[in-house]
Amino acid sequence: METEFIYHVTTRSWWEAAQKAGKLSSPRFEEEGYIHCSTAQQVPGVLQRYFANQTDLVKLTLEKDKIQPPLVYELAGSLNEVFPHVHGPINLDAVVAVTDI
């Protein structure tokens, strides 16, 4: 059975801005057209590759069934690994937990 949660790592300030905006996007959304997410097993590698030495990070737990934009699992060619991508700003009610990193 597939897990019902995916995760998005971001800065606390970006999360606070999302709460004010009423939806979650990402700094690279306009350029890429989707929001990068991870499975639980992928989060440590994402932190190591993309967030090394950064502070004030949060891990958002997203309930997949609540995410309104399309959720697509796509191959990240540079890693030869499939990651969950959300193709649109994420509705905040899909965020079921916020964990400090």
LUMLO-211385 format. One line per field, with one value per atom (N, C-alpha, C): residue number from 1; atom name; x, y negated, z negated. Coordinates in Angstrom, 2 decimals, always signed. Example, Ala and Ser with C-alpha at 12.3 -4.5 7.8 and 13.67 -1.06 7.14 Angstrom:
<pts>
num <- [1 | 1 | 1 | 2 | 2 | 2]
atome <- [N | CA | C | N | CA | C]
u <- [+13.19 | +12.30 | +13.20 | +12.85 | +13.67 | +12.90]
v <- [+5.69 | +4.50 | +3.30 | +2.25 | +1.06 | -0.03]
w <- [-7.80 | -7.80 | -7.80 | -7.08 | -7.14 | -7.87]
</pts>
This chain:
<pts>
num <- [1 | 1 | 1 | 2 | 2 | 2 | 3 | 3 | 3 | 4 | 4 | 4 | 5 | 5 | 5 | 6 | 6 | 6 | 7 | 7 | 7 | 8 | 8 | 8 | 9 | 9 | 9 | 10 | 10 | 10 | 11 | 11 | 11 | 12 | 12 | 12 | 13 | 13 | 13 | 14 | 14 | 14 | 15 | 15 | 15 | 16 | 16 | 16 | 17 | 17 | 17 | 18 | 18 | 18 | 19 | 19 | 19 | 20 | 20 | 20 | 21 | 21 | 21 | 22 | 22 | 22 | 23 | 23 | 23 | 24 | 24 | 24 | 25 | 25 | 25 | 26 | 26 | 26 | 27 | 27 | 27 | 28 | 28 | 28 | 29 | 29 | 29 | 30 | 30 | 30 | 31 | 31 | 31 | 32 | 32 | 32 | 33 | 33 | 33 | 34 | 34 | 34 | 35 | 35 | 35 | 36 | 36 | 36 | 37 | 37 | 37 | 38 | 38 | 38 | 39 | 39 | 39 | 40 | 40 | 40 | 41 | 41 | 41 | 42 | 42 | 42 | 43 | 43 | 43 | 44 | 44 | 44 | 45 | 45 | 45 | 46 | 46 | 46 | 47 | 47 | 47 | 48 | 48 | 48 | 49 | 49 | 49 | 50 | 50 | 50 | 51 | 51 | 51 | 52 | 52 | 52 | 53 | 53 | 53 | 54 | 54 | 54 | 55 | 55 | 55 | 56 | 56 | 56 | 57 | 57 | 57 | 58 | 58 | 58 | 59 | 59 | 59 | 60 | 60 | 60 | 61 | 61 | 61 | 62 | 62 | 62 | 63 | 63 | 63 | 64 | 64 | 64 | 65 | 65 | 65 | 66 | 66 | 66 | 67 | 67 | 67 | 68 | 68 | 68 | 69 | 69 | 69 | 70 | 70 | 70 | 71 | 71 | 71 | 72 | 72 | 72 | 73 | 73 | 73 | 74 | 74 | 74 | 75 | 75 | 75 | 76 | 76 | 76 | 77 | 77 | 77 | 78 | 78 | 78 | 79 | 79 | 79 | 80 | 80 | 80 | 81 | 81 | 81 | 82 | 82 | 82 | 83 | 83 | 83 | 84 | 84 | 84 | 85 | 85 | 85 | 86 | 86 | 86 | 87 | 87 | 87 | 88 | 88 | 88 | 89 | 89 | 89 | 90 | 90 | 90 | 91 | 91 | 91 | 92 | 92 | 92 | 93 | 93 | 93 | 94 | 94 | 94 | 95 | 95 | 95 | 96 | 96 | 96 | 97 | 97 | 97 | 98 | 98 | 98 | 99 | 99 | 99 | 100 | 100 | 100 | 101 | 101 | 101]
atome <- [N | CA | C | N | CA | C | N | CA | C | N | CA | C | N | CA | C | N | CA | C | N | CA | C | N | CA | C | N | CA | C | N | CA | C | N | CA | C | N | CA | C | N | CA | C | N | CA | C | N | CA | C | N | CA | C | N | CA | C | N | CA | C | N | CA | C | N | CA | C | N | CA | C | N | CA | C | N | CA | C | N | CA | C | N | CA | C | N | CA | C | N | CA | C | N | CA | C | N | CA | C | N | CA | C | N | CA | C | N | CA | C | N | CA | C | N | CA | C | N | CA | C | N | CA | C | N | CA | C | N | CA | C | N | CA | C | N | CA | C | N | CA | C | N | CA | C | N | CA | C | N | CA | C | N | CA | C | N | CA | C | N | CA | C | N | CA | C | N | CA | C | N | CA | C | N | CA | C | N | CA | C | N | CA | C | N | CA | C | N | CA | C | N | CA | C | N | CA | C | N | CA | C | N | CA | C | N | CA | C | N | CA | C | N | CA | C | N | CA | C | N | CA | C | N | CA | C | N | CA | C | N | CA | C | N | CA | C | N | CA | C | N | CA | C | N | CA | C | N | CA | C | N | CA | C | N | CA | C | N | CA | C | N | CA | C | N | CA | C | N | CA | C | N | CA | C | N | CA | C | N | CA | C | N | CA | C | N | CA | C | N | CA | C | N | CA | C | N | CA | C | N | CA | C | N | CA | C | N | CA | C | N | CA | C | N | CA | C | N | CA | C | N | CA | C | N | CA | C | N | CA | C | N | CA | C | N | CA | C | N | CA | C | N | CA | C | N | CA | C | N | CA | C]
u <- [+0.85 | +0.00 | +0.89 | +0.57 | +1.35 | +1.10 | +2.15 | +2.02 | +1.08 | +0.42 | -0.54 | +0.05 | +1.36 | +1.98 | +3.19 | +3.41 | +4.65 | +5.13 | +6.34 | +6.97 | +7.57 | +7.55 | +8.17 | +9.04 | +10.30 | +11.23 | +11.34 | +11.24 | +11.34 | +11.84 | +12.03 | +12.43 | +11.20 | +11.43 | +10.32 | +9.69 | +10.51 | +9.97 | +9.11 | +9.50 | +8.69 | +7.36 | +7.38 | +6.16 | +5.25 | +5.83 | +5.02 | +4.40 | +5.15 | +4.60 | +3.46 | +3.60 | +2.54 | +1.26 | +1.42 | +0.25 | -0.47 | +0.28 | -0.32 | -0.99 | -0.38 | -0.92 | -2.10 | -2.21 | -3.31 | -3.03 | -1.79 | -1.40 | +0.11 | +0.60 | +2.02 | +2.56 | +3.57 | +4.28 | +5.74 | +6.64 | +8.06 | +8.83 | +10.05 | +10.82 | +11.04 | +11.06 | +11.34 | +10.08 | +8.91 | +7.68 | +7.45 | +7.61 | +7.36 | +8.28 | +9.51 | +10.50 | +10.24 | +9.90 | +9.81 | +8.38 | +7.39 | +6.01 | +5.49 | +6.29 | +5.84 | +6.59 | +6.08 | +6.69 | +7.33 | +8.61 | +9.35 | +8.87 | +8.61 | +8.28 | +9.11 | +8.99 | +9.77 | +8.95 | +9.35 | +8.83 | +9.61 | +9.17 | +9.87 | +11.32 | +11.54 | +12.87 | +13.78 | +13.21 | +14.00 | +14.40 | +13.71 | +13.96 | +15.43 | +16.07 | +17.48 | +18.40 | +18.25 | +19.07 | +18.81 | +17.54 | +17.18 | +17.83 | +17.78 | +18.40 | +19.91 | +20.53 | +21.98 | +22.36 | +21.62 | +21.96 | +21.63 | +20.47 | +19.96 | +19.89 | +20.00 | +19.83 | +20.98 | +22.12 | +23.27 | +23.63 | +23.88 | +24.30 | +23.24 | +22.01 | +20.93 | +20.24 | +19.78 | +19.08 | +17.66 | +16.88 | +15.50 | +14.64 | +14.85 | +14.09 | +12.92 | +11.88 | +10.76 | +10.46 | +9.95 | +9.47 | +7.95 | +7.30 | +5.84 | +5.37 | +4.48 | +3.87 | +2.57 | +2.47 | +1.32 | +0.52 | -0.77 | -1.65 | -2.04 | -1.61 | -1.76 | -3.20 | -4.14 | -5.55 | -6.14 | -5.50 | -6.03 | -5.43 | -4.35 | -3.68 | -4.57 | -4.91 | -5.83 | -5.16 | -3.98 | -3.34 | -2.86 | -2.59 | -2.11 | -0.80 | -0.76 | +0.43 | +0.96 | +2.19 | +2.76 | +4.12 | +4.36 | +5.67 | +6.50 | +7.63 | +8.45 | +9.91 | +10.59 | +11.99 | +12.87 | +13.72 | +14.77 | +15.98 | +16.21 | +17.24 | +18.63 | +18.97 | +20.30 | +20.53 | +19.45 | +19.56 | +19.05 | +18.39 | +17.74 | +16.80 | +16.00 | +15.07 | +13.76 | +12.66 | +11.34 | +10.92 | +10.51 | +10.08 | +8.65 | +7.89 | +6.57 | +6.67 | +5.98 | +5.92 | +4.47 | +4.18 | +2.83 | +2.79 | +1.92 | +1.85 | +0.84 | +1.14 | +0.31 | +0.52 | +0.15 | +0.24 | -0.60 | -0.05 | -0.69 | -1.63 | -2.83 | -3.81 | -3.33 | -3.47 | -2.89 | -3.53 | -4.77 | -5.39 | -4.77 | -3.90 | -3.18 | -1.97 | -1.55 | -0.42 | -0.95 | -0.56 | -1.11 | -0.12 | +1.15 | +2.13 | +3.28 | +3.85 | +5.02 | +6.06 | +7.21 | +8.25 | +9.51 | +10.04 | +11.31 | +12.43 | +13.36 | +14.51 | +15.73]
v <- [+1.19 | +0.00 | -1.25 | -2.18 | -3.41 | -4.32 | -4.97 | -5.88 | -7.04 | -7.57 | -8.64 | -10.03 | -10.11 | -11.41 | -11.61 | -12.86 | -13.28 | -14.50 | -14.96 | -16.00 | -17.08 | -18.31 | -19.44 | -20.17 | -20.36 | -21.08 | -22.52 | -23.45 | -24.87 | -25.66 | -26.94 | -27.79 | -28.20 | -28.52 | -28.99 | -30.25 | -31.16 | -32.40 | -32.11 | -31.13 | -30.79 | -30.18 | -29.35 | -28.77 | -29.86 | -30.83 | -31.93 | -32.75 | -32.97 | -33.70 | -32.90 | -31.60 | -30.75 | -30.87 | -30.89 | -31.01 | -32.34 | -33.40 | -34.71 | -34.72 | -34.03 | -33.98 | -33.03 | -32.09 | -31.12 | -29.93 | -29.79 | -28.64 | -28.52 | -27.31 | -27.03 | -26.92 | -27.71 | -27.62 | -27.33 | -27.62 | -27.46 | -28.49 | -28.79 | -29.81 | -29.47 | -28.20 | -27.80 | -27.38 | -27.58 | -27.12 | -27.77 | -29.08 | -29.77 | -29.26 | -28.96 | -28.47 | -27.01 | -26.18 | -24.74 | -24.24 | -24.92 | -24.51 | -23.48 | -23.16 | -22.23 | -22.50 | -21.91 | -22.04 | -20.71 | -20.75 | -19.54 | -19.00 | -17.72 | -17.04 | -15.76 | -15.06 | -13.85 | -12.84 | -11.58 | -10.56 | -10.65 | -9.96 | -9.98 | -9.51 | -8.50 | -7.95 | -8.93 | -9.83 | -10.76 | -12.03 | -12.35 | -13.61 | -13.75 | -12.75 | -12.94 | -13.32 | -12.68 | -13.00 | -14.40 | -14.82 | -16.17 | -17.20 | -16.95 | -17.87 | -17.97 | -16.84 | -16.82 | -17.51 | -17.24 | -17.78 | -19.26 | -19.68 | -21.02 | -21.99 | -21.49 | -22.37 | -22.29 | -21.79 | -21.67 | -23.04 | -23.06 | -24.28 | -25.36 | -25.08 | -26.06 | -25.86 | -26.96 | -26.89 | -27.40 | -27.28 | -27.77 | -27.07 | -25.75 | -24.96 | -24.27 | -23.98 | -23.18 | -22.10 | -20.99 | -19.91 | -19.91 | -20.10 | -20.09 | -18.70 | -18.17 | -16.88 | -17.14 | -16.59 | -16.81 | -15.52 | -15.61 | -14.45 | -14.39 | -13.33 | -13.25 | -13.39 | -12.79 | -12.83 | -14.24 | -15.14 | -16.50 | -17.48 | -17.09 | -17.99 | -18.16 | -19.40 | -19.66 | -19.69 | -20.31 | -20.27 | -18.84 | -18.57 | -17.23 | -16.87 | -15.67 | -15.11 | -14.05 | -14.26 | -13.38 | -12.90 | -11.59 | -11.03 | -11.04 | -11.78 | -11.98 | -11.66 | -11.20 | -10.83 | -12.07 | -12.13 | -13.15 | -12.51 | -12.89 | -12.23 | -12.27 | -13.38 | -13.49 | -12.50 | -12.03 | -11.08 | -9.70 | -9.59 | -8.35 | -7.84 | -8.76 | -8.46 | -9.19 | -8.57 | -9.15 | -9.94 | -11.20 | -12.08 | -12.55 | -12.82 | -13.42 | -14.91 | -15.36 | -16.78 | -17.21 | -18.37 | -18.92 | -20.03 | -19.86 | -20.78 | -21.90 | -22.72 | -23.88 | -24.24 | -25.46 | -25.86 | -24.92 | -24.56 | -23.57 | -24.26 | -23.76 | -24.24 | -23.92 | -24.88 | -24.75 | -23.67 | -23.30 | -22.25 | -20.88 | -20.77 | -19.53 | -19.39 | -20.50 | -20.48 | -20.04 | -18.83 | -18.28 | -18.35 | -18.68 | -18.84 | -19.71 | -20.47 | -21.31 | -20.94 | -20.46 | -20.00 | -20.82 | -21.37 | -22.10 | -21.11 | -21.56 | -20.72 | -21.34]
w <- [+0.00 | +0.00 | +0.00 | +0.83 | +0.96 | -0.24 | -0.67 | -1.82 | -1.49 | -2.49 | -2.25 | -2.42 | -2.72 | -2.94 | -2.02 | -1.64 | -1.02 | -1.79 | -1.48 | -2.30 | -1.42 | -1.94 | -1.26 | -2.27 | -1.95 | -2.82 | -2.31 | -3.24 | -2.88 | -4.08 | -3.90 | -5.02 | -5.82 | -7.05 | -7.90 | -7.30 | -6.77 | -6.21 | -4.96 | -4.15 | -2.98 | -3.44 | -4.47 | -5.01 | -5.58 | -6.28 | -6.83 | -5.71 | -4.62 | -3.47 | -2.82 | -2.77 | -2.21 | -3.04 | -4.35 | -5.21 | -4.96 | -4.76 | -4.47 | -3.11 | -2.14 | -0.77 | -0.64 | -1.58 | -1.52 | -0.64 | -0.16 | +0.65 | +0.62 | +0.83 | +0.80 | +2.21 | +2.50 | +3.77 | +3.43 | +4.33 | +4.05 | +4.85 | +4.43 | +5.16 | +6.64 | +6.98 | +8.36 | +9.13 | +8.54 | +9.19 | +10.56 | +10.64 | +11.92 | +13.02 | +12.65 | +13.61 | +14.01 | +13.03 | +13.28 | +13.51 | +12.95 | +13.15 | +12.17 | +11.17 | +10.13 | +8.84 | +7.76 | +6.45 | +6.09 | +5.78 | +5.42 | +4.08 | +4.03 | +2.79 | +2.71 | +1.61 | +1.37 | +0.61 | +0.73 | -0.16 | -1.47 | -2.48 | -3.77 | -3.60 | -2.77 | -2.57 | -1.81 | -1.03 | -0.23 | -0.97 | -2.05 | -2.76 | -3.20 | -3.81 | -4.23 | -3.07 | -1.92 | -0.76 | -0.24 | -0.24 | +0.19 | -0.73 | -2.02 | -2.98 | -2.74 | -2.50 | -2.28 | -0.96 | +0.11 | +1.43 | +1.58 | +1.07 | +1.40 | +0.23 | -1.00 | -2.15 | -3.15 | -2.72 | -3.62 | -4.18 | -5.47 | -6.19 | -6.25 | -5.84 | -5.98 | -7.32 | -7.87 | -9.15 | -8.95 | -9.99 | -9.99 | -8.94 | -8.81 | -7.85 | -8.54 | -7.76 | -8.22 | -7.20 | -7.71 | -6.86 | -6.95 | -5.82 | -5.77 | -5.39 | -6.19 | -5.89 | -5.14 | -3.94 | -3.07 | -2.94 | -3.20 | -3.01 | -1.53 | -0.87 | +0.59 | +1.04 | +0.32 | +0.74 | +0.67 | -0.07 | -0.21 | +0.79 | +1.45 | +2.40 | +3.63 | +3.95 | +5.07 | +6.44 | +6.62 | +7.94 | +8.26 | +9.52 | +9.88 | +9.17 | +8.64 | +8.02 | +8.97 | +9.46 | +10.46 | +9.98 | +10.07 | +9.73 | +11.00 | +10.94 | +12.13 | +11.84 | +12.87 | +12.77 | +12.71 | +11.70 | +11.64 | +12.30 | +13.55 | +14.35 | +13.74 | +13.09 | +12.52 | +11.39 | +10.77 | +9.65 | +10.02 | +11.17 | +11.58 | +10.47 | +9.95 | +8.86 | +9.14 | +8.77 | +8.99 | +7.75 | +7.98 | +6.90 | +7.14 | +6.06 | +6.21 | +6.49 | +7.51 | +7.87 | +7.88 | +7.31 | +7.31 | +8.35 | +9.34 | +10.48 | +10.24 | +9.25 | +8.93 | +7.47 | +7.09 | +5.68 | +4.81 | +3.68 | +2.80 | +1.83 | +1.75 | +0.78 | -0.64 | -1.54 | -2.88 | -3.72 | -3.43 | -4.25 | -3.98 | -2.96 | -2.71 | -3.65 | -4.27 | -5.19 | -6.56 | -6.97 | -8.22 | -9.38 | -9.09 | -10.16 | -9.65 | -10.58 | -10.29 | -11.35 | -10.88 | -11.78 | -11.60 | -12.68 | -12.60 | -12.27 | -11.44 | -11.10 | -11.74]
</pts>
